[in-house]
Amino acid sequence: MLFPTLTFGLFFLAVYAVTWTIGARSNEWRKILLLVASWIFYGAWDWRFVALLIGSAIINWGLGYLIEASKVQEDDEEAPNRRGKALVAVGVVANLAILGFFKYFDFFLGEIAPLLTEAGFARDLPLLQVILPVGVSFFTFQGMSYMIDVYRGRTRAASLLDITLLMSFFPHLVAGPIVRASHLVPQFRKIPKLDRGMVAMALLLIIWGLFKKAVIASELSTSVVDPVFFDPSAYGSADLLFAAYGYAVQIYCDFSAYSDMAIGLAALLGYRFPRNFDQPYRAASLQDFWRRWHISLSSWLRDYLYIGLGGNRGGLVFICRNLMITMLLGGIWHGAKWTFLIWGGLHGLVLAAERIWREIKPEGWPSVPRPIGILITFHIVVLGWIFFRAETFDGAIAFIEGIGVWRGAASMITPLGVGLVLFGMSMHFGPPRLMQGMAMRLRAVPAPLLGLMAGAAILIVDGMRYEGVAPFIYYQF
């Protein structure tokens, strides 16, 4: 069930009506209704994995309860700490086991198959093709962060209903943002209120997200990016370079569109999600880029992995090591492909290089002018996107080599494509809080007129968009 479809629109209207009528009388019934709706939403892909979602939530709820109970069961201050650490370790292993089996089993089996064949064990290889549950990376990360936060005292152990709803809530279930328990569970504990400002902002985000996905991302994907990345050898250098820029705009518009729509849909149901993108292509360093791109993931990696490894403690070598490990694991989180590992490694190397330069830069040396920093950072990111998008390592190398050796006439560069790429880039250099300002102005618009304006905008976007709706890129992660 995809957001920019009539099916989802009807589904959401039904959920909205039920939760604000029946659910308004009892918060517990409201949460139960949202939970059932979330299971229906998830079950539209594959009902078998609803059980996995429920089972994962039960495991994390149970361990979270035991972790909190361990803090008060012993007089010895060290004993609960050891018991809590052990329980967190069990929970992390359980979540990683779920993630590892569904996401990486086929990859590792394929990698060791040649070795086993040479050793004479080919006939003993399991004949199993694991289907990847949609959103498994997101809800397992949520479960881990919940248990760790309970252990660290950042949040209290929550009820089974609240944790199950946290991990199943359909607006962010399949592609984020990774909303932490400390942010969302307190909102679940009280009946939400909806004001005109929230409605105006929500509608703007939904319509803006629909436009970015259905018009910009879909058109660039179909007309430029997919054909060129499918067979880079068939295109000239100009087309390859344009496709690389096109993918940078496509993935931003695609993923930020999902986040915008998720935030807007949650707001219409009375809940606030954190911002997930903040004009990332205006970043003047890669560190700044990760403060702006997929903020919920980058902050998760920082708080639960980078700091866990030691963070900025220790010498420069250890800091660079921690950066490299964090980004390599962040790369492989996206999928079981060597290209994702290389993408993460590239970001790790540049982040480490930036850190080294900050430490050894001679005093008094001028900083790189911001426009030059933005230009350099953007092209490092684009280089990484080539590996991220390519199906294989050889395909990525062929793509890069094709750009480096100028050949062939441009056949994929059209006025429409250039216009979409330029428009997509311009989003990063406009007023940072443009949406908030527009929402403030729309608060004064009467509700019937606001509804008509939103409906007209959706019809205009629907008339502009490409035929059909492709799944969001981050559904595969």
Buried (B, 14 or more C-beta within 10 A) or exposed (E): BBBBEEEBEEBBEEBBEBBBEEBBEEBEBBBBBBBEBBBBBBBBBEEEBBEBBBEBBBBBBBBBBBBBBBBEEEEEEEEBBEBBEEBBEBBBEBBEEBBBEBBBBBBEBEEEEEEBEEEEEEEEEEEEEEEBBBBBBBBBBBBBBBBBBBBBEBBEBBBBBBBBBBBBBBBBBBBBBBBBBBBBBEBBEEBBEBEBBBBBBBBBBBBBBBBBBBBBBBBBBBBBBBBBBEEBEEBBBBBBBBBBBBBBBBBBBBBBBBBBBBBBBBBBBBBBBBEBBBBBBBBBBBBBBBBBBBBBBBBBBBBBBBBEBEBEEEEBEBBBBBBBBBBBBBBBBBBBBBBBBBBBBBBBBBBBEBBBEEEEEEEEEEEBEEEEBBEBBBEBBBBBBBBBBBEEBEBBBBBBEBBEEEEBEBEBBEEEBEEBBEBBBEBBEEEEEEBEEBBEEBBEBEEEEBEEBBEEBBEEBEEEBBEEBBEBBBBEB
